[in-house]
């Protein structure tokens, strides 16, 4: 039977921000299929102009509610690179620990609260409280652990209060670190059961060959700073990020789009796992096997699995980080800042992909020009072309309206888009 | 989710609540699901009928609307008016909804065409010339302050609403709470702070972490804003540092105008 359908998803649910999906198929031919971003812009790059350097991390953290820690850290890195500040080993480890726990918090929220309801055919996590109480409790335990560590290290789980240019305003107590280390160790069964649950879910069968962009690992799975890498073989230095992201404006989107070697590329957990698989913790690699992941994987729905693999990696790596911090004794939390004229770029892998902040300073450290390139804005074009390819595949397979709509919604959700962030 | 609530033997109505967002980071809604330890208890108090960030079901039948974000585009004005029409009670959730939040930092520029160009170049982008709080567009029944909001405060307010108790925001400033927590004064540690003039209720969230207050909750009722200027000067902080903080979330807009005139 030839498919005819007219799908209009207005303000897609269970994603952050406002986006629409449109698919129109007539007698098996896709007439129209697109991704539209209607989010209102906040003009963060303009807000920063003429503000002193210390405002940047504080204001920019507020680009995003879910990845405020990532934005704060990218902003701090851009300022520090601009002023020639090299973070101490202690600061580096604490920042990575904080980053890891944001990744865990965000991925668990996405996997259980936003993505899982599709696989279990409910509209939200709410009915699952009754039908699958142990699943909801497990999700809450993992999310609470991640958030508690963010409170202890960053001062607050959202819009952190201890993270500043030069280091931290104060350090976590030794006893607190010991306690969270134990809690992280004890979370292993919850993580393994999460892997068990997700390995039982049916991941839609859809492949579109894609270029994947992420930081480049040198001797570990990269999160903060370093060179940039794509699966099509492009390599750049951090400060050349503009040649990697190539932002441009398109109709039907208040978010910018990006491209590199092809018409679109993807960033995020899937891109990171594809590009840096060898650096994952052994337990994360083992889980990858169970979840049917091996690099390079071109199924965008597998981003869910890549997020889960990363959850295991970040927990294991956090335990090592805390052991190192406890073993090394305590150093001064914060170093002095001496503003200087110049440009600073910070690239950080946040839950949804690689994030860039760049600031141009005058001699007093006042921002003259700012640029923030958001993971979801880099993914928007890829989401769009995936929707087109999915619509064509569904038309050929003779799927029903309902099935097509659900698959398209699940596709966008798999990217875990942060739309308000992408528009900023 | 339909069992009846009972308090001291008196049956209570579980209100239908809806969450909406205008121009924002959606962080305040995220804070609602961020208190994992009490989340299930909180959800048992209310019937959530609209929460786009977390659920697919939607309904126009609700008692309380929590609205996050500021108003920056014509379609948001319409959405907010519809929400006002549907809801018995509209609650502004967080600094963007109450004062414009960080979004209103662009109101400081005279040339809004420049603001658009700075970010989008020549690409046409639809936005209003001024970022506005919800109260500039519709009547608001209650404001919940903070960037981000504190979940504990929301839980307390919602519980009081259901029980029919009065809702009182603290009249004292953050400084009181900071002192009660026995923190070393941030001015003595060399940090600027708006704690002496900012509305309390956050339990000195930032100063507890040795970060000076940026005034996200707006002015305390008893705030002596002229005095903070003196304190800042006395501790060697420039007018620019004071203004950066006063203008960050929009709560002190009226006071800044006064400063600029004297």
Interface residues (C-beta under 8 A of the other chain):
Chain A: X11 X13 X14 X15 X16 X17 X40 X41 X42 X43 X44 X45 X46 X47 X49 X51 X52 X55 X58 X59 X62 X63 X64 X65 X66 X68 X109 X113 X114 X117 X123 X124 X125 X126 X129 X130 X136 X140 X141 X143 X144 X147 X155 X156 X157 X158 X159 X161 X162 X164 X169 X170 X249 X254 X420 X421
Chain B: X1 X21 X22 X23 X24 X25 X26 X27 X28 X29 X30 X31 X33 X34 X36 X37 X39 X40 X43 X48 X51 X52 X53 X54 X55 X56 X57 X58 X72 X73 X76 X101 X102 X103 X105 X106 X109 X114 X115 X116 X118 X119 X120 X121 X123 X125 X127 X147 X148 X205 X206 X208 X209 X210 X211 X214 X240 X241 X244 X248
